[in-house]
Amino acid sequence: MNFYCDVTRGGNLESRHEVYALAIDEEGKTIFSTGNPDYTTCIRSSLKPFQASASILEGATESAGFTSEEIALMCASHNGEEIHVQTAKGMTEKLGLDASHFECGSHAPYDMEAQNKARQNGFTPFHNNCSGKHLGMLALAQKLGAETKDYISYNHPVQKTIFEQLKRLTGKKNFSYGIDGCSVPTPFLTLKEVAELFQTFGSEKYPELNTAYKAMVKHPYLVAGKNRFDTDFNKAMNGRGITKVGGEAIRGMVIKSKKYGVVGIAQKILDGNQRANETAIMTILNHLKLLHPKEKELLQKYETKQLFNHRKIHIGNVQGRLHLG
């Protein structure tokens, strides 16, 4: 089976994004596959709940006094809206630190309204979509009694602890890795390994993962923000599923279903274009009939991505297409 997201203009095919994806059931059996399940890619920000779990497991979040809202931000790729910035600032104060301790850098908020507001005073690490993740790492450094400086280094105790947790969750002994946009080392995994990792996320076998899962369920807006699929999906599922997007159009997802048990899904848009990410995952969910009617209704707007020109004229769509056989 081949899977593409077709980009049309005036009803004519203009471009095409190829999709590799894998879904496994509770026993690890493949229930959906397109492309190569052993395709290796960087997991990017889809790893955040698992990075956060290392801090939770070590007791760093408890020592810092982080709330479930703040743990949700640790798992987030957020918009940099006021609620995200203020939550990050509150976490920083709890740690007795300031913006100078962040090693993620600064960038413009994803949300345009927040971006315009922030531009007046300048962008800060608090606006960085990864600020929560980095605060979890800073909390872990303090818990380990390590220097906070260079906490992003692969050889720092913080990253060593995170990779030990990943070994525990995946059963892998060695990881190849690259440096993420926020400067943190991030592993390369096969799509099968990503699907298995997210299936584990929803399995309720690991208390630290349960804590991260429940925080994301309870505070979906903190995980992403306004007009974001991750927010809307996590809210619509109401505890039955969680998704986490990553850079270069990777996505991990878990859904608890009657038919398949706990389903793990990994998806990669091969050319890295995020515009195909949402409609692709909706195509998979609809194909497997994993959504309840109310959930499907709440997420229907993502089934087809409408494209508009600079005059707000609807000129085409991005639509998932499964080619069987």
N, C-alpha and C positions, 0 to 999 in steps of 0.2 A: 504494500500500500504506500502510495506517495501522498504527501500532504503539503499544500501550498496555501499561502494567503495571496489571493489575486488582487491587484490594485487596478481599478478601472477608472476611466475618464470618459464620460459621455456614453457609458455602456460598453466601451471597448477596452480590452485588456492592454494595459500600459506597462505594468511591472509585475514581478512575482517574487514573493519571499518563500523560500523552502523552509519547512519545519521538521525537526526531528523531535520525537516525543515518545515517552514510555509511561505506561500505567501498570502498576502491579497490585494484586489483591493482598489480603492479609497473610497469605501463605507464601507470598513472593512470586506467584504465578502471573505471567504477563496477560493482561486483559486488553491492552491496546499498545501497538507499536508501529512506529513509522520511522524510516531512516535506520540508523545504526544505534542500538542500545548501548554499545560500548564506545560510542563517540565521546571523546574526552574534551571537557571545556572547563574554564574557571567558573566556580560556583558564585563568585562575586557576593553581592549583598543578600542573596538567598541563604547565605550561611549565618546571618545575624542571630537568629534565635538560638543557634547551636553555640555560637561564640558567647552569647549571653548566658547560656546554661553553665558554662565553665565558672563564671563569676558566682552564679547562684549556688552551684555545687560546693564551691570553696567557702561559702558563707560570707562572701564579700558584699552582696546586696543587703544581707541582714545586718552586717556590721555598719554599713553606711546608712541604714534606716531607709532604704529605697522602698517606695510604695509600689503597688501594682501598676499605677500610671507610669512611674519612672522605669520599671522593668519593661513595659511595653515600648517606651522610647528607646531602650537598649536594643530592641529588635527591629527598629524602624529605619526606613529610608524616607524621611519626612519632608514635607513641603517647605519647612522654614517659616510656617505661620506663627502668629504670636503665641498660641498655645504650646507649640513645640519649643520655641525659644525660651519661654518662661519656665517650662518644665526642665529644660536643660540647665538653665541658670540655677534653679532650685537644687538640682542634683549636685552642681558644682559647689554650691555653698555648703551642702551637707559634708562634702569631702574636704572642705577648708581650702579649696583651690580657686584658681581664676582662669581666664581665657588663655593666659600664657602657657598653661600646662597642656593644652590640647596640641596634638601633633597630626591633626587631620587636615589642616589648612582651612581656608574660607572660600565659599563660592556663593553666587547669587541664589536666593531661595527659588525653588521650583515654581511656587505659586506667584503669579504676576503681581497680584495686589500686595503680597508680602515683599516681593522684590522691589517694587516702586517705593514702598515705605522704608525699607531697609537701606536703599540707596542714599537716602538723605544723610544718614549717619555712618554709612560704610558697612560692609559685610563683615561678619565675625564668625568664629568657629561655631557659635551657637546656631547660626543659620545653616551650617553644613548638615546635609541630610544624614550624616553618620555621627552626629554629635552624641547621641544617646549610646551608641556602640562604644565610642571612645570613653565615655564616662564610666561604662561598665568595666572597661579595661583599666582605667585609673583607679577605680574602687578595688579591683583585683590586685593591682600593684601594692596598694596600701595594705590589703589583707595579707599579702605574702611577705610584707616587710621589705619590699624591693623599692629601689629608686623609681620615681615616676618618669624620669628622663629616659628617652629612647624606648618607651614601652611598646613602640611599634616594631622594634627590631625582632627579627626571627629568633635570635638567641636570648632575648630578654625573658625572665621568668614568666611574665604575663603570656607571651605567645607560646612558650613551651607548655604552659598549663593548658592553654586552649587546644593545642595540637594533641596533647595527651588525652583530652576529653574527646576529640574527634577520633582518635585511635580506638577509644573505648566504645564509641557509638557505632563506628563503621567496621571495626575488626581489621582495618588496614594498619600496617606497621610503618609504611613510608608514604610520604606525599610529595609530589612535585608541586611547586607553588609559584605564584607571581605576586607582584605588588599591586594592590587594589588602588582605586582612585583616591582613597583616604589614607594611603601609605601603609596599610596593614597587609602582612603576608596572608594570602588566601589560596587555598589548594585547588588543584585541578582534579576533577572527578569525572567518572563516566556518568552518562545519563542514568544507567541502572543504579549506580551508587547514590545519586541524588534522589532518585525515587525511593530507594530503600531508606535513606536518611529521613525523608519526610514521612514515610510510613511509620518509622520508629517514633517520630515526633508525636504522632497521634495514638501510639500504642498504649500509653499510660504506664509504661514499664519503668520510666525514669522520673523520679520526683522533680528533679531540676528542670526537665523538659515540660513536665506538667505545669510548673510554675510559670514558665515562659508562655506556654500555650494559653493558659487561663488569662494571663495579662493581655495577650493580643486579642482574645475573645472579648474581654471586658472593655477594652479601650481601643477599638479599631481605628478611631480618628487619629490617635497618636502614632499609629503604625505608618500612616501615609499622609492623609489630609483630604482637603477638598478636591472633588473631581478625580479621585484616584480609584482604580479598580481594586487594589488591595483593601482599602477602607470599605468599599461597598460590598465586596465579596465576604470579608470577615464579619461584617455586620449582618449581612443577609443570612449567613449560615448559622449564626447564633450558637456557636459552639460545636457545630457538626463538621466544620472544616476550617482550615487556615491556609492562606497562600502568602508567599513572599517572593517578590520580584527581585531581580538583580541586574546589574549592568550588562550591556551587550546582549540584552533580550534573553536572559536565562530566567526560568521560573520554577519554583518548587511548590507543591500543593499536597495537602492531605485532606481526605474526606472520609467520614465514617458512614458506611452504607450498610443496608440490610443484605443486599445481594452479594457484595464482595468483601464485607468486613471493612477493615481500615485500609483505604486505598492510598497509595503513594504515587504521585505524578511528577515527572520531570519534563520540562519543555525547553527547547532552544531554537530560536529563530537564527538560522545559520549565518545570515549576513549581519546579525547584531542589531537590526532595526526594531526599536521598541514599538513602532506604529502597528506592527502585526501581532504583538504579544497578547493583547486582550482578546481579539477576535479568534486567535488560534486556540487559546485555552477554552473559550466558550464552545468552539467547534468540537473539541474533545469531550467536554462535559455533556453536550447535547447528544453526541454519538453514543456515549456510554449510558445515557439517561440517568446521570448521577444527581441531578437537581430535582428537588420537589417543586410542584407548580408555583408556590409563592416565591421560592428562591429564584426560579427561572424568570418570573415576572419582574422581580427587583433588579435582575442583572441583564434583562433583555436588551437594553441600550448598547451593551458591549458586543452583541452578536455580529453587528456590522458597524464598522467604523466609517462614519461619513467624513468626506474630505471637502473642505471649503477653500475658495480662493480669497484674495485680500479684500474683496468686496462682499464677503460672506455669502457668496453664491455656491450652492451645493454642486460640485463638479464631478464627484465620483465616490467610490467606496473602497474599503479594504474588507475582503470577505474570505473566510476560510473555505477551502475546497479539499475534500478527501477523494482521492482517485483509487478506487478499489481494483484489485486484480494484479 
